[in-house]
Amino acid sequence: MLMPIRVDQADDSYPSALNRFLGDQAPECIFALGDLDILRQKTVALFCSVKCPGDLILQTYDLARQLREAGIVVISGFHSPMEKECLSLLLRGKQPVIWCPAKRLTVNRLPREYMGPLSDSRLLMVSPFGERIKRARQDIARFRNEFVAALAGQVFVAYAAPGGKTESFCKKLLGWGKPLLTFDDAINGALLSSGARPYAGINAFRSERG
């Protein structure tokens, strides 16, 4: 039976990016289910506000398929409805996927469609939360998103509602100097004006992969 492993800050396998971007907020340890070596690969973090405009839904589906076909590793909390849809699409491919729940790791009640990829070392689950965090809360989810972004090489935001939590989060990432991309659409005008780069095709991710 798969069991979570604990990785402390002193361990060689602890991601140095967490200390670099989160500083004093970096977790003392992380927990993982799956092949931890996947964390060494270049990754793209995927985020989307809870309510995604219809004009961007199809574009986001297409993006998930492009990432899957290109073999690019996607990391996300896969929490919002659009993010969950992307996870299902990504798990149909052969490339690794990194899922970071906003709670402790457990295989109990894990959907059957995730068990195969997890057993095949294509799905890695990572969390900075121990046993006492049994369900997601707003503050926990906010830190989880920062955790995901810190681990990623690049960040893609399909949609950030103006004035919402995702938009504030994006501004923080831009302050970190994280490469942040979004769809070149008037709906994302505020995000583009803040410094996000317009997405111009899958090569935008390939160009920064090591």
C-alpha positions in Angstrom: 0.0 0.0 0.0 1.3 3.5 -0.9 2.2 5.5 2.1 3.3 9.2 2.3 7.0 9.8 2.9 8.3 12.8 4.9 11.0 15.0 3.5 12.7 17.4 6.0 14.4 20.7 5.1 17.8 19.1 5.8 17.2 16.3 3.3 18.9 16.5 -0.1 15.5 15.9 -1.8 13.9 18.9 -0.2 13.2 21.4 -3.0 15.5 24.5 -2.5 12.9 26.6 -4.4 10.7 26.6 -1.3 13.4 28.3 0.8 14.2 30.7 -2.1 10.6 31.9 -2.6 8.8 31.3 0.7 11.7 32.3 3.0 10.7 31.9 6.6 7.3 30.6 5.5 8.9 27.5 3.9 7.6 24.4 5.5 9.9 22.5 7.8 9.0 19.3 6.0 6.8 18.1 3.1 5.0 14.9 2.5 4.8 13.0 -0.8 3.0 10.1 -2.4 4.6 8.8 -5.6 7.9 9.3 -7.3 9.6 12.2 -5.7 12.1 12.5 -8.6 9.3 14.1 -10.6 9.9 17.3 -8.6 13.3 17.6 -10.2 11.7 18.1 -13.6 10.8 21.5 -15.0 7.2 22.2 -14.2 4.3 24.6 -15.1 1.9 25.6 -12.4 -1.8 25.9 -13.5 -4.3 28.1 -11.8 -7.8 29.4 -12.6 -10.4 31.3 -10.6 -13.4 29.4 -9.4 -15.7 30.9 -12.0 -14.1 30.8 -15.5 -15.7 32.8 -18.3 -17.1 30.6 -21.1 -14.8 32.3 -23.7 -11.8 30.9 -21.8 -13.1 27.4 -20.9 -12.4 25.9 -24.4 -9.1 27.6 -24.5 -8.1 26.1 -21.2 -9.2 22.6 -22.3 -7.0 23.0 -25.4 -4.1 24.2 -23.3 -4.4 21.1 -21.1 -4.3 18.9 -24.1 -1.3 20.7 -25.6 0.6 20.4 -22.3 -0.2 16.7 -22.2 0.8 16.0 -25.8 4.0 18.0 -25.3 4.9 15.9 -22.2 5.2 19.0 -20.0 4.8 18.4 -16.2 1.9 20.3 -14.7 1.7 21.1 -11.0 -1.4 22.4 -9.3 -3.8 22.2 -6.4 -6.4 21.2 -9.0 -9.1 22.6 -6.7 -11.3 25.0 -8.8 -13.7 23.3 -11.2 -11.6 24.2 -14.3 -8.4 22.9 -12.6 -10.2 19.6 -11.8 -11.2 19.3 -15.4 -7.6 19.8 -16.5 -6.4 17.1 -14.1 -8.7 14.6 -15.7 -7.4 15.5 -19.1 -3.7 15.5 -18.0 -4.0 12.0 -16.4 -5.0 10.5 -19.7 -1.5 11.2 -21.0 1.9 9.6 -20.3 3.6 12.6 -18.7 3.9 13.0 -15.0 1.5 15.3 -13.1 2.0 16.8 -9.6 -1.0 17.3 -7.4 -0.8 19.4 -4.2 -3.9 19.0 -2.1 -4.6 21.7 0.6 -4.7 19.0 3.4 -2.8 16.0 4.6 -2.0 13.2 2.1 -4.1 10.1 2.1 -5.1 7.5 -0.5 -8.4 7.0 1.3 -11.4 8.0 -0.9 -9.0 8.8 -3.8 -10.9 8.5 -7.1 -10.1 5.3 -8.9 -8.9 7.2 -12.0 -6.0 8.5 -9.9 -4.9 5.2 -8.4 -3.4 3.9 -11.7 -1.2 6.9 -12.4 -0.1 7.0 -8.8 0.9 3.3 -8.9 2.6 3.8 -12.3 4.7 6.7 -10.9 3.1 9.2 -13.2 1.1 11.0 -10.5 3.0 12.6 -7.6 1.1 14.0 -4.7 2.9 16.6 -2.5 1.7 18.5 0.5 3.3 20.8 3.1 0.5 19.8 5.6 0.7 17.1 8.3 -1.9 14.8 9.9 -3.7 17.6 11.7 -4.9 19.3 8.5 -7.7 17.0 7.5 -9.7 19.4 5.3 -9.0 22.5 3.2 -9.6 25.9 4.6 -9.2 29.3 3.0 -5.9 30.1 4.7 -4.6 26.7 4.0 -5.6 26.9 0.3 -3.9 30.2 0.0 -0.6 28.9 1.3 -0.9 25.7 -0.8 -1.1 27.9 -3.9 2.0 29.8 -2.9 3.7 26.4 -2.3 2.7 25.2 -5.8 4.0 28.4 -7.4 7.3 28.3 -5.5 7.9 24.8 -6.8 7.1 25.6 -10.4 9.4 27.0 -13.0 6.6 28.9 -14.7 3.0 29.8 -13.8 0.0 29.8 -16.1 -3.2 31.5 -15.0 -6.2 30.8 -17.2 -8.3 33.4 -15.6 -8.0 35.7 -12.5 -11.3 37.4 -11.6 -10.7 41.2 -11.3 -10.2 42.2 -7.7 -10.3 38.6 -6.5 -8.0 36.4 -4.6 -6.4 34.9 -7.7 -5.5 38.3 -9.0 -3.9 39.3 -5.7 -2.0 36.0 -5.8 -0.8 36.7 -9.3 0.6 40.2 -8.3 2.5 38.5 -5.5 4.1 36.0 -7.9 5.1 38.8 -10.3 6.7 40.4 -7.3 8.7 37.2 -6.8 9.9 37.5 -10.4 8.1 34.3 -11.4 7.4 33.9 -15.2 3.6 34.3 -15.3 1.6 33.7 -18.5 -2.1 34.0 -19.3 -4.4 34.0 -22.3 -4.1 37.0 -24.6 -7.7 38.0 -24.1 -9.4 41.2 -23.1 -11.0 39.3 -20.2 -7.5 39.0 -18.7 -6.7 42.6 -19.4 -6.0 43.6 -15.8 -3.7 40.6 -15.4 -1.8 41.5 -18.6 -1.5 45.1 -17.5 0.0 44.0 -14.2 2.9 42.2 -16.0 1.7 38.8 -17.1 3.0 37.6 -20.4 0.4 36.8 -23.2 0.4 33.1 -24.1 1.5 32.6 -27.7 1.7 28.8 -27.9 3.2 25.7 -26.3 6.7 26.8 -27.3 6.5 29.4 -24.6 6.9 26.5 -22.1 9.4 24.5 -24.1 11.7 27.4 -24.4 12.3 27.5 -20.6 12.5 23.8 -20.0 16.0 22.5 -19.1 
